Amino acid sequence: MIDSWKNFLQSQGAAIEDGTVLHYGDAAAERSATDGTIVADLSQLGVIAFRGDDTATFLQGQLTNDMRALHADSAQWNGYCSPKGRLLGNFLMWRQGEDYCLQLSGDIAASVLKRLSMFIMRAKVQARDASDETVRLVVAGKQAQAAVAAAMGAVPEAAMHTRAGDAGQVIRVGDDKFVLSLAPEHAVAVWKILRESSATPVGAPVWDWLRLNAGIPMIVAATQEQFVPQMVNLEAIGGVSFQKGCYPGQEIVARSQYLGKLKRRMFLAHVNAEAAAGDSLYSANIEGQTTGTVVNAAPAPTGGFDVLAVAQVESATQHTLHLKAPDGAVLQLKPLPYALPE
């Protein structure tokens, strides 16, 4: 986290631990802000940046989505797989100036950067950790569009599009959700305008709750190499292209798509117990073995935790899922905000 920015956030009441803004003031009271418009710092996330003449070609051969569709004014969800087709990481991607930017969980940024860099070889591509080169904010809620327009001058008209301005890049990730990638010298001024526009500052857990309730997964260290992209619904949110060329794990990803129905899928659920990414799930139809894994979890405004969890479809739809033990807390399924492919 940029030191001056961290100091500013602390002056605004932020409680920061290991670079993550945990909350402003009372954490429980803060969750009620999800009914309105919020602004959250994203310094807990990493950014890997690529530039150079061969960047698009290089990334086309490494990632799950079609880089030919990532134009200067567009964004996309994307993933990076092992040769076995299991996700090593997933990203929000956009272009900013000369850079192709990949935003991902901060705890895996270094390992993903190291692995991708191994394959650059003689290509005209430079890769770097750009996490501290920009200040990144997310603005979400009923008045998010008006607040971002006031702070940045204009907003993209459609989801998964971007717009560049003097202060930085605006990435629209939903009807009422915007990621801002800001030049550090403009960050304080943008923050103040957002606050004047009635955006309430919240910590990372509140944004995590909003993100996972939008059905957007985030691979973290505890879940690397556990899921093929379709298990976490990456193709349902536009993060996989089945028409592009080869990339690591592509054959397995394609086989999962075309040969039979997926046996595991990601579900949205609530549980009246504390949950964390990597926690195991159990059900009565699979005795003595786990039936799934928590992908992401965040405290819910009304108590307990909401989770995104990958589980056997039969276990989730015909039986009861339990957290951490066969007799553990029960997961109550909630509808996802998008339809899953048949």
C-alpha positions as CSV (number, residue, x, y, z in Angstrom):
1,M,0.0,0.0,0.0
2,I,1.3,3.4,-0.9
3,D,2.4,5.0,2.5
4,S,0.8,8.4,2.0
5,W,-2.5,6.8,0.9
6,K,-2.4,4.5,3.9
7,N,-1.8,7.5,6.2
8,F,-4.7,9.3,4.6
9,L,-7.1,6.4,5.1
10,Q,-6.0,6.1,8.7
11,S,-6.8,9.8,9.1
12,Q,-10.3,8.9,7.9
13,G,-10.7,6.3,10.6
14,A,-9.6,3.2,8.8
15,A,-8.4,0.2,10.8
16,I,-5.6,-1.3,8.6
17,E,-3.9,-4.7,9.2
18,D,-1.3,-6.2,6.8
19,G,-2.4,-3.7,4.1
20,T,-6.1,-4.5,4.3
21,V,-8.7,-2.0,5.5
22,L,-10.7,-4.0,7.9
23,H,-13.3,-1.4,8.8
24,Y,-14.0,2.3,9.6
25,G,-15.4,2.6,13.2
26,D,-17.7,-0.2,14.2
27,A,-17.4,-3.2,11.8
28,A,-20.9,-4.6,12.6
29,A,-22.6,-1.2,12.1
30,E,-20.6,-0.7,8.9
31,R,-22.4,-3.7,7.2
32,S,-25.7,-1.8,7.2
33,A,-24.1,0.5,4.6
34,T,-24.7,-2.2,2.0
35,D,-28.2,-0.8,1.5
36,G,-26.8,2.4,0.3
37,T,-23.6,3.4,-1.7
38,I,-20.2,2.3,-0.5
39,V,-16.6,3.0,-1.4
40,A,-13.8,0.6,-0.4
41,D,-10.1,0.6,-0.8
42,L,-8.7,-2.4,-2.8
43,S,-5.1,-2.4,-1.6
44,Q,-5.5,-6.0,-0.4
45,L,-5.6,-7.0,-4.0
46,G,-2.6,-7.3,-6.3
47,V,-2.1,-6.0,-9.8
48,I,0.2,-7.7,-12.3
49,A,1.0,-5.5,-15.4
50,F,2.2,-6.6,-18.8
51,R,3.5,-4.4,-21.6
52,G,5.4,-4.8,-24.8
53,D,4.8,-5.6,-28.5
54,D,4.0,-9.3,-27.9
55,T,1.8,-8.9,-24.8
56,A,-1.6,-9.7,-26.4
57,T,-0.2,-12.8,-28.2
58,F,1.6,-14.0,-25.0
59,L,-1.4,-13.6,-22.8
60,Q,-3.6,-15.2,-25.5
61,G,-1.6,-18.4,-25.0
62,Q,-1.8,-18.4,-21.2
63,L,-5.2,-17.3,-20.1
64,T,-8.7,-18.7,-20.4
65,N,-10.4,-15.7,-22.1
66,D,-9.9,-14.3,-25.6
67,M,-7.4,-11.4,-25.4
68,R,-8.5,-10.3,-28.9
69,A,-11.7,-9.1,-27.2
70,L,-9.9,-7.0,-24.6
71,H,-9.9,-3.6,-26.3
72,A,-8.7,-0.3,-24.9
73,D,-12.2,0.5,-23.6
74,S,-13.2,-2.9,-22.4
75,A,-12.6,-5.2,-19.4
76,Q,-13.0,-8.9,-18.8
77,W,-12.9,-11.7,-16.2
78,N,-10.2,-14.1,-16.9
79,G,-8.3,-17.1,-15.4
80,Y,-5.0,-18.8,-15.4
81,C,-4.8,-22.6,-15.2
82,S,-2.3,-25.3,-14.4
83,P,-1.7,-27.9,-17.1
84,K,-4.3,-30.0,-15.3
85,G,-6.9,-27.3,-15.9
86,R,-7.1,-26.2,-12.3
87,L,-7.2,-22.4,-11.6
88,L,-4.0,-20.9,-10.3
89,G,-5.7,-17.5,-10.2
90,N,-8.5,-15.5,-11.7
91,F,-8.6,-11.8,-12.6
92,L,-10.4,-8.7,-13.5
93,M,-8.5,-7.4,-16.5
94,W,-8.4,-4.1,-18.2
95,R,-6.0,-2.0,-20.3
96,Q,-4.5,1.2,-18.8
97,G,-2.1,3.2,-21.0
98,E,0.5,0.7,-22.3
99,D,-0.4,-1.9,-19.7
100,Y,-2.6,-4.9,-19.6
101,C,-3.6,-5.0,-15.9
102,L,-4.6,-8.2,-14.0
103,Q,-6.2,-7.6,-10.6
104,L,-6.2,-10.7,-8.4
105,S,-6.0,-11.8,-4.7
106,G,-3.0,-10.2,-3.1
107,D,-1.8,-13.5,-1.5
108,I,-1.2,-15.2,-4.8
109,A,0.0,-12.2,-6.9
110,A,3.7,-13.0,-6.5
111,S,3.4,-16.7,-7.3
112,V,1.2,-16.0,-10.4
113,L,3.6,-13.3,-11.6
114,K,6.6,-15.7,-11.2
115,R,4.9,-18.5,-13.0
116,L,3.7,-16.4,-15.9
117,S,7.1,-14.7,-16.2
118,M,8.7,-18.2,-16.7
119,F,7.0,-18.5,-20.1
120,I,7.9,-15.1,-21.6
121,M,11.2,-16.3,-22.8
122,R,12.2,-14.3,-25.9
123,A,8.8,-12.6,-26.4
124,K,8.8,-8.8,-26.3
125,V,6.9,-8.7,-23.0
126,Q,7.7,-7.1,-19.7
127,A,5.9,-8.2,-16.6
128,R,5.9,-6.5,-13.2
129,D,4.1,-6.2,-9.9
130,A,2.2,-3.0,-10.3
131,S,0.2,-3.2,-7.0
132,D,1.6,0.0,-5.5
133,E,1.6,2.0,-8.7
134,T,-2.1,3.0,-8.5
135,V,-4.7,3.4,-5.8
136,R,-7.7,1.2,-6.5
137,L,-11.2,1.8,-5.1
138,V,-14.5,0.1,-5.7
139,V,-17.8,2.1,-5.6
140,A,-21.1,0.2,-5.4
141,G,-24.7,0.8,-4.7
142,K,-27.7,2.8,-5.8
143,Q,-25.9,6.1,-6.3
144,A,-22.6,4.7,-7.4
145,Q,-22.9,5.9,-11.0
146,A,-23.7,9.4,-10.0
147,A,-20.9,9.4,-7.4
148,V,-18.3,8.1,-9.9
149,A,-19.4,10.6,-12.6
150,A,-19.0,13.4,-10.1
151,A,-15.5,12.2,-9.1
152,M,-14.2,11.1,-12.5
153,G,-16.1,13.2,-15.0
154,A,-17.8,10.3,-16.9
155,V,-18.5,6.6,-16.6
156,P,-18.6,3.8,-19.1
157,E,-22.1,3.2,-20.4
158,A,-22.1,-0.6,-20.2
159,A,-20.8,-3.2,-17.8
160,M,-17.3,-4.6,-18.6
161,H,-16.3,-1.4,-20.3
162,T,-13.8,1.2,-19.2
163,R,-13.2,4.9,-19.6
164,A,-9.9,6.7,-19.1
165,G,-9.7,10.2,-17.5
166,D,-7.1,12.5,-16.1
167,A,-7.4,10.9,-12.6
168,G,-7.2,7.3,-13.9
169,Q,-9.3,4.5,-15.3
170,V,-13.0,3.7,-14.5
171,I,-13.9,0.0,-14.9
172,R,-17.6,-0.8,-14.8
173,V,-18.1,-4.3,-13.5
174,G,-21.9,-4.2,-13.1
175,D,-24.9,-2.0,-13.3
176,D,-24.0,-0.4,-10.0
177,K,-20.4,-1.4,-9.4
178,F,-17.3,0.5,-10.5
179,V,-13.6,-0.1,-9.9
180,L,-11.3,3.0,-10.1
181,S,-7.6,2.6,-10.9
182,L,-6.2,6.0,-9.9
183,A,-3.0,7.9,-10.2
184,P,-1.9,8.2,-6.6
185,E,-1.7,12.0,-6.8
186,H,-5.4,12.2,-7.6
187,A,-6.7,9.6,-5.1
188,V,-7.4,11.9,-2.2
189,A,-9.3,14.3,-4.3
190,V,-11.4,11.5,-5.8
191,W,-12.1,10.0,-2.4
192,K,-13.3,13.3,-1.0
193,I,-15.7,13.8,-4.0
194,L,-17.0,10.3,-3.5
195,R,-17.6,11.0,0.1
196,E,-19.4,14.3,-0.7
197,S,-21.6,12.2,-3.1
198,S,-22.8,10.1,-0.1
199,A,-20.6,7.1,-0.6
200,T,-19.9,5.5,2.8
201,P,-16.4,4.1,3.4
202,V,-16.3,0.4,4.3
203,G,-13.7,-2.2,4.9
204,A,-12.7,-5.1,2.7
205,P,-15.1,-7.6,4.3
206,V,-18.1,-5.5,3.3
207,W,-16.9,-5.4,-0.3
208,D,-16.1,-9.1,-0.2
209,W,-19.8,-9.7,0.8
210,L,-21.1,-7.6,-2.1
211,R,-18.8,-9.3,-4.6
212,L,-19.6,-12.8,-3.6
213,N,-23.3,-12.1,-3.6
214,A,-22.8,-11.0,-7.2
215,G,-21.5,-14.5,-7.8
216,I,-18.0,-13.4,-8.6
217,P,-15.4,-15.8,-7.2
218,M,-11.8,-15.0,-6.2
219,I,-9.2,-17.7,-6.1
220,V,-6.9,-17.3,-3.0
221,A,-3.9,-19.2,-1.7
222,A,-6.2,-21.7,0.1
223,T,-8.0,-22.7,-3.1
224,Q,-5.3,-22.6,-5.8
225,E,-5.4,-25.6,-8.1
226,Q,-8.7,-27.0,-6.7
227,F,-11.2,-26.0,-9.4
228,V,-11.5,-26.1,-13.1
229,P,-13.0,-22.8,-14.3
230,Q,-16.5,-24.1,-14.8
231,M,-16.7,-25.3,-11.2
232,V,-16.5,-21.6,-10.0
233,N,-18.9,-20.5,-12.8
234,L,-16.2,-18.6,-14.6
235,E,-17.7,-19.3,-18.0
236,A,-21.1,-18.1,-16.7
237,I,-19.7,-14.6,-16.0
238,G,-17.8,-14.4,-19.3
239,G,-14.4,-15.5,-18.1
240,V,-13.8,-18.4,-20.5
241,S,-13.7,-18.5,-24.3
242,F,-14.2,-21.9,-26.0
243,Q,-13.4,-20.5,-29.4
244,K,-9.8,-19.3,-28.8
245,G,-6.6,-21.3,-29.2
246,C,-4.6,-23.3,-26.8
247,Y,-3.6,-22.3,-23.3
248,P,-2.4,-24.4,-20.2
249,G,-5.2,-26.8,-19.3
250,Q,-7.3,-26.0,-22.3
251,E,-8.1,-29.6,-23.2
252,I,-9.4,-30.4,-19.8
253,V,-11.4,-27.2,-19.6
254,A,-13.0,-28.0,-23.0
255,R,-13.6,-31.6,-22.0
256,S,-15.4,-30.4,-18.9
257,Q,-17.6,-28.2,-21.1
258,Y,-18.6,-30.7,-23.8
259,L,-18.4,-34.2,-22.3
260,G,-21.3,-34.7,-20.0
261,K,-22.8,-32.5,-17.3
262,L,-20.6,-30.9,-14.6
263,K,-20.8,-32.8,-11.4
264,R,-19.5,-29.8,-9.3
265,R,-20.7,-26.2,-9.4
266,M,-20.4,-23.1,-7.3
267,F,-23.4,-22.2,-5.1
268,L,-24.2,-19.1,-3.1
269,A,-25.3,-19.8,0.5
270,H,-25.7,-18.5,4.0
271,V,-24.4,-20.3,7.2
272,N,-24.9,-19.3,10.8
273,A,-21.2,-19.9,11.6
274,E,-17.9,-18.5,10.8
275,A,-16.5,-19.7,7.4
276,A,-13.4,-19.1,5.4
277,A,-12.0,-20.0,2.0
278,G,-10.8,-23.6,1.9
279,D,-13.2,-24.9,4.5
280,S,-14.6,-28.3,3.7
281,L,-18.2,-29.2,3.1
282,Y,-20.0,-32.5,3.9
283,S,-23.3,-34.1,3.0
284,A,-25.0,-37.4,3.9
285,N,-24.8,-38.9,0.4
286,I,-21.0,-38.9,0.5
287,E,-20.2,-40.6,3.8
288,G,-16.7,-40.1,5.2
289,Q,-15.5,-37.7,2.4
290,T,-15.9,-34.1,1.7
291,T,-18.4,-33.0,-0.9
292,G,-17.1,-29.5,-1.5
293,T,-15.1,-26.5,-0.5
294,V,-15.7,-22.9,0.4
295,V,-14.4,-20.6,-2.3
296,N,-15.0,-17.3,-0.5
297,A,-16.7,-16.2,2.7
298,A,-17.7,-12.9,4.3
299,P,-19.7,-11.7,7.3
300,A,-23.4,-11.1,6.4
301,P,-25.1,-7.9,7.5
302,T,-27.7,-9.8,9.5
303,G,-25.3,-12.2,11.1
304,G,-23.5,-15.4,10.2
305,F,-21.6,-15.7,6.9
306,D,-22.4,-15.7,3.2
307,V,-20.3,-18.0,1.1
308,L,-19.6,-19.1,-2.4
309,A,-18.9,-22.8,-2.3
310,V,-18.1,-25.5,-4.9
311,A,-20.0,-28.7,-4.2
312,Q,-21.3,-31.9,-5.8
313,V,-24.4,-30.8,-7.6
314,E,-26.3,-33.8,-6.2
315,S,-25.2,-33.0,-2.6
316,A,-26.2,-29.3,-2.9
317,T,-29.5,-29.8,-4.6
318,Q,-30.8,-33.0,-3.1
319,H,-29.2,-33.1,0.3
320,T,-28.0,-30.7,3.0
321,L,-24.5,-29.2,3.0
322,H,-22.7,-29.0,6.3
323,L,-19.7,-26.8,7.1
324,K,-16.4,-28.3,8.4
325,A,-17.9,-31.6,9.7
326,P,-20.7,-34.0,8.8
327,D,-22.8,-32.5,11.6
328,G,-21.5,-29.0,11.2
329,A,-23.6,-25.8,10.6
330,V,-26.1,-26.1,7.7
331,L,-25.6,-24.1,4.5
332,Q,-28.8,-22.5,3.3
333,L,-28.7,-22.0,-0.5
334,K,-29.5,-18.7,-2.0
335,P,-30.2,-17.9,-5.7
336,L,-27.3,-16.8,-7.8
337,P,-27.8,-13.5,-9.7
338,Y,-27.2,-15.1,-13.0
339,A,-28.3,-18.3,-14.8
340,L,-25.9,-21.2,-15.2
341,P,-25.4,-22.7,-18.7
342,E,-27.4,-25.9,-19.2
